[in-house]
Amino acid sequence: MLGRIQQRRTRRKLAASHYEAIVAQSREPAFYAHLGVPDTMLGRYEMVCLHAYLVLTRLKRESEECAQVAQTLHDLIFDDFDVALREAGLGDMGIGHRIKKLARNLHGRISVYESGLAAGDSALDEILRRNLYASAEPEPAQVAGMIAYLRAARGLIDEVSASALLEGRSSFPDSTAFVGRSAEVIEP
């Protein structure tokens, strides 16, 4: 019994570490100031979804233990969304519905980002414009920079070892390296 409690605490600590990295990277000013992501609640949510996609899919591909950390991370993300919605003034009656919608949106983003990375840059361009840039009109160079960033971030997170993942370490590229770049693969 005590062993399971300790395992849950450890998973929660690891998930919190990954979530802190996701949120910190999602708040990088270059995304908003130079890569055209709208600096709004929706734009910031989309950046969290993009980075959560990278970490969640990486964890789930690794091992059962990592998959359990991924589930705990998923739960932690939505606990945080719940708090954010309450702080924004939503009452108890609307929270459950909104959290379900946010969960569907995140799961949809995971699916489309995965298929977009496999399909190529034109598909990824369309996906980013429809989701990340839904409320903005980015320049082609901004979208190309985000495509390059997403590809580099995927490559970098895929290189993180299982042991590092189980120590709560995530790795993302420097967002400023993608300002004014094309969609070619950029080494992290």
C-alpha positions, -999 to +999 in steps of 0.1 A: +000+000+000+027+025+010+047+015-021+018+025-044+014+058-026+051+065-031+048+055-068+019+080-073+039+107-055+069+100-077+048+100-109+031+133-098+065+149-092+078+137-125+047+149-143+049+183-126+085+186-137+075+179-173+045+203-170+067+231-157+090+226-188+060+226-211+046+258-196+080+276-195+087+268-232+051+277-242+057+312-226+088+319-246+084+355-260+098+346-294+066+326-302+044+356-297+067+385-307+083+370-338+066+337-349+031+352-350+014+331-323-015+353-309-006+365-274-040+356-261-055+330-237-063+309-268-028+313-283-012+303-250-035+273-247-025+262-282+012+265-273+007+244-242-011+218-264+017+218-290+044+212-263+022+187-244+018+168-276+055+164-279+061+152-243+030+131-240+036+112-273+073+107-264+064+093-229+038+070-243+062+055-269+088+046-243+076+021-216+046+013-193+062+033-165+066+063-189+030+059-201+018+061-165+038+094-161+021+105-193-013+098-179-004+117-147+009+146-168-024+146-188-044+148-156-021+175-142-026+196-173-064+195-170-062+201-132-043+233-141-068+242-169-096+238-143-079+262-119-073+287-148-109+286-158-121+292-122-096+321-119-111+335-151-144+336-134-162+305-147-186+290-123-188+253-113-217+248-138-196+256-169-162+241-158-169+204-166-182+211-200-153+234-209-127+209-195-142+182-217-140+205-247-104+213-239-096+176-236-112+169-270-092+198-284-059+185-270-065+150-282-074+164-316-042+184-317-021+153-308-037+134-337-033+162-363+002+172-353+013+136-355-003+132-389+010+166-401+046+158-392+043+125-411+026+142-441+049+170-449+053+208-446+022+218-467+000+197-444+017+210-413+013+246-426-025+240-430-027+223-395-009+252-378-029+278-395-062+261-385-052+255-349-022+274-336-029+305-357-068+302-358-073+338-346-043+353-364-030+360-399+007+350-397+032+357-424+045+327-444+079+331-428+063+329-393+045+296-401+077+283-418+096+291-386+070+273-365+072+242-388+109+242-384+106+246-347+081+218-344+103+194-364+134+203-344+115+200-311+102+166-321+137+155-330+151+168-297+124+153-275+128+119-293+165+119-284+158+122-247+166+089-230+140+069-211+160+074-179+160+112-184+122+111-190+118+092-157+138+120-140+113+145-153+136+160-179+121+173-211+142+191-238+131+218-262+151+239-287+158+276-284+127+293-299+147+323-311+167+301-335+136+298-357+128+334-362+131+343-399+139+307-408+125+285-435+108+251-428+140+231-435+150+209-407+172+229-383+195+211-360+186+218-323 
